[in-house]
C-alpha cells in the first residue's frame, strides 16, 4: 500500500468522496453531518491523502489545521471492498506522522455517535484518541462524538 497526496482531479478519488459525502448525509440526521465537501478539501491549507495498491484506490483521509498546534482529521473513508485490511489505520497513522512533521501537537475529530460509525470510533480509539468536548466551531450535538489525542 502506498499513501500519497490525493489528486482531486482523479475520477476514482472523486467517486469515493462522493460516496462518502452522500452516505454521511444519508445516515446522519439533518444538521448533524459535518463531512467536508470536495471544495473544502481543495483549499490549500488542507492536507489530503489517498491510499493505493497498484491502480486500486483503497481509501482517503485529510487533515485540516485548526491553529498552529492543533489539527482535525477529516474525510476518512475506506473503500468497502477493502474494509478490515488495515487501510484506515494506515491512513490514520500517516495523518498523525505528517501532522507531527507539520509541527502539530494535537489532533481531534468529529464522527457520528451511532451504530453506523462504531467501526470508525473503534479505529480512532485503537490509535489513542479519547472522547473530548466539542472543539473549534463545533457545538454539542447528540449525533456527534468528539475525540482527541496528543501527537507530540
Backbone torsions as a table, in degrees:
resi	resn	phi	psi	omega
1	UNK	NA	135.1	178.0
2	UNK	-120.4	130.5	178.1
3	UNK	-111.3	120.6	-176.2
4	UNK	-134.3	167.8	174.1
5	UNK	-54.7	134.0	-179.2
6	UNK	-81.4	140.4	179.4
7	UNK	-102.5	107.6	-177.2
8	UNK	-71.5	-2.8	174.1
9	UNK	-90.3	-9.4	-179.1
10	UNK	-76.4	122.6	-177.8
11	UNK	-62.4	-27.3	178.3
12	UNK	-68.7	-40.7	177.1
13	UNK	-67.0	-43.8	-179.8
14	UNK	-60.9	-39.6	179.5
15	UNK	-64.8	-43.0	179.4
16	UNK	-66.1	-41.3	178.6
17	UNK	-66.0	-38.6	176.5
18	UNK	-62.1	-43.6	178.0
19	UNK	-60.7	-45.8	179.4
20	UNK	-59.5	-49.7	-178.7
21	UNK	-61.4	-49.5	-178.1
22	UNK	-63.5	-44.0	-179.1
23	UNK	-63.7	-44.0	179.1
24	UNK	-59.0	-41.2	179.6
25	UNK	-72.6	-29.2	178.8
26	UNK	-71.6	-38.6	-173.7
27	UNK	-95.2	-9.1	-175.5
28	UNK	-108.4	135.2	178.0
29	UNK	-58.4	148.2	179.7
30	UNK	-52.5	137.0	179.3
31	UNK	86.7	-7.9	-177.8
32	UNK	-111.0	-2.8	178.3
33	UNK	-86.2	122.5	-178.3
34	UNK	-113.8	22.5	-179.4
35	UNK	-65.7	140.5	179.0
36	UNK	-76.4	139.9	170.6
37	UNK	-77.7	164.4	176.8
38	UNK	-60.7	-37.1	179.7
39	UNK	-60.2	-40.9	178.0
40	UNK	-68.4	-38.4	178.6
41	UNK	-65.2	-25.8	-176.6
42	UNK	-81.5	-6.4	-179.2
43	UNK	-68.6	147.7	-172.1
44	UNK	-62.9	-23.0	-177.7
45	UNK	-82.7	-8.8	-178.7
46	UNK	-88.2	131.2	171.2
47	UNK	-93.7	122.3	-176.3
48	UNK	-126.9	131.1	-177.5
49	UNK	-127.9	156.1	175.4
50	UNK	-130.7	141.6	177.1
51	UNK	-103.4	130.7	-176.5
52	UNK	-127.5	151.7	168.5
53	UNK	-135.8	108.6	-171.1
54	UNK	63.1	-128.7	178.0
55	UNK	-97.3	8.4	-177.2
56	UNK	-95.1	127.5	175.2
57	UNK	-78.4	123.5	-177.5
58	UNK	-97.6	-35.2	-176.8
59	UNK	-179.9	174.0	-179.2
60	UNK	-139.7	163.5	174.6
61	UNK	-167.4	157.6	-176.8
62	UNK	-144.0	164.4	174.4
63	UNK	-135.3	129.3	177.8
64	UNK	-112.0	122.1	176.4
65	UNK	-68.4	138.1	174.8
66	UNK	-96.5	-43.4	174.2
67	UNK	-154.1	-168.2	-173.5
68	UNK	-64.6	-20.3	-176.5
69	UNK	-119.4	-8.0	-169.2
70	UNK	-129.4	131.2	177.4
71	UNK	-126.1	163.6	179.2
72	UNK	-120.2	129.6	174.5
73	UNK	-74.9	129.8	-178.2
74	UNK	-134.3	158.1	167.8
75	UNK	53.6	37.4	174.2
76	UNK	-75.5	124.5	177.0
77	UNK	-156.1	131.6	176.8
78	UNK	-109.6	135.2	177.1
79	UNK	-57.0	137.1	-175.7
80	UNK	-55.8	-37.0	-176.3
81	UNK	-65.0	-19.7	-176.4
82	UNK	-118.4	13.4	178.3
83	UNK	-64.0	143.3	-178.9
84	UNK	88.8	1.2	-179.6
85	UNK	-101.4	5.8	177.2
86	UNK	90.5	10.2	-178.7
87	UNK	-64.2	-48.3	-179.5
88	UNK	-58.7	-43.5	178.3
89	UNK	-62.8	-40.8	179.4
90	UNK	-65.0	-42.7	178.8
91	UNK	-65.3	-43.7	-179.9
92	UNK	-62.5	-43.2	176.9
93	UNK	-62.0	-36.8	177.4
94	UNK	-65.4	-42.7	177.7
95	UNK	-61.8	-44.2	179.5
96	UNK	-61.1	-49.6	-178.5
97	UNK	-63.1	-44.0	-179.8
98	UNK	-65.7	-35.8	178.9
99	UNK	-69.0	-36.4	174.7
100	UNK	-60.7	-47.6	179.6
101	UNK	-58.4	-36.1	179.3
102	UNK	-72.1	-10.3	177.6
103	UNK	97.6	7.0	178.6
104	UNK	-76.5	151.8	179.0
105	UNK	-119.1	-5.4	179.7
106	UNK	-147.2	141.1	170.8
107	UNK	-123.5	141.7	176.2
108	UNK	-133.3	168.7	177.2
109	UNK	-159.0	161.3	173.0
110	UNK	-120.1	136.5	174.6
111	UNK	-143.8	172.4	179.4
112	UNK	-69.7	152.8	-177.3
113	UNK	-99.8	7.3	-174.7
114	UNK	-116.3	177.8	-166.9
115	UNK	-52.9	-39.6	-178.3
116	UNK	-55.8	-34.7	-176.0
117	UNK	-92.6	2.2	-178.2
118	UNK	-56.1	-42.6	177.8
119	UNK	-61.5	-37.9	178.4
120	UNK	-65.7	-44.4	179.1
121	UNK	-60.0	-43.0	178.0
122	UNK	-60.8	-42.1	178.3
123	UNK	-60.1	-49.9	-177.4
124	UNK	-63.5	-43.8	-179.8
125	UNK	-65.6	-35.1	177.1
126	UNK	-65.7	-20.7	178.5
127	UNK	-103.1	21.3	170.9
128	UNK	91.6	3.7	177.7
129	UNK	-77.9	141.4	178.7
130	UNK	-127.0	156.2	179.8
131	UNK	-63.9	146.9	-179.1
132	UNK	-148.8	168.9	174.3
133	UNK	-71.1	167.4	175.5
134	UNK	-55.0	147.0	-178.3
135	UNK	-126.5	169.3	178.7
136	UNK	55.2	-131.1	-178.2
137	UNK	-92.5	3.8	178.8
138	UNK	-69.3	152.1	175.1
139	UNK	-122.6	158.5	177.7
140	UNK	-53.6	138.7	-178.2
141	UNK	-153.2	122.5	-178.8
142	UNK	-63.2	-15.9	179.1
143	UNK	-91.3	-1.1	-178.1
144	UNK	-116.6	147.3	171.9
145	UNK	-123.4	132.7	-178.9
146	UNK	-111.5	133.8	-177.1
147	UNK	-132.3	152.2	-179.8
148	UNK	-150.7	161.0	171.3
149	UNK	-160.4	149.8	172.6
150	UNK	-77.6	147.0	179.3
151	UNK	-127.4	7.7	-178.8
152	UNK	-74.5	NA	NA
